Amino acid sequence: MEKIDYTGTVYLLDHKYPEPLLNHSIKKLGDIGIKKRI
């Protein structure tokens, strides 16, 4: 796989609504029981 240099927000299309990938990943981890510590 080739490395791509990119600075910016990566969006994930989840059920037709774009969402930043990091936010989506955190939400999915919460869905399976992994809690975010503040």
C-alpha positions in Angstrom: 0.0 0.0 0.0 1.3 3.5 -0.9 1.6 6.1 1.8 -0.3 9.3 1.2 0.6 12.6 2.9 -2.6 14.4 3.8 -3.5 17.0 6.4 -7.2 17.5 6.9 -10.3 15.8 8.2 -11.1 12.4 6.8 -14.8 11.8 6.5 -16.6 8.5 6.6 -20.0 8.1 5.0 -22.1 6.3 7.6 -25.8 5.8 6.5 -25.5 8.7 4.0 -24.3 11.2 6.6 -20.7 12.3 6.4 -19.0 12.2 9.8 -15.3 12.8 10.8 -13.6 9.4 11.0 -12.2 10.0 14.5 -15.7 10.8 15.9 -17.2 7.8 14.1 -14.4 5.5 15.5 -15.0 6.8 19.1 -18.7 6.3 18.8 -18.3 2.7 17.5 -15.9 1.8 20.3 -18.5 3.1 22.8 -21.2 1.0 21.1 -19.1 -2.2 21.8 -18.5 -1.2 25.4 -15.2 0.6 25.4 -15.6 3.9 27.3 -13.8 7.1 26.7 -11.9 8.5 29.6 -11.7 12.2 30.1 
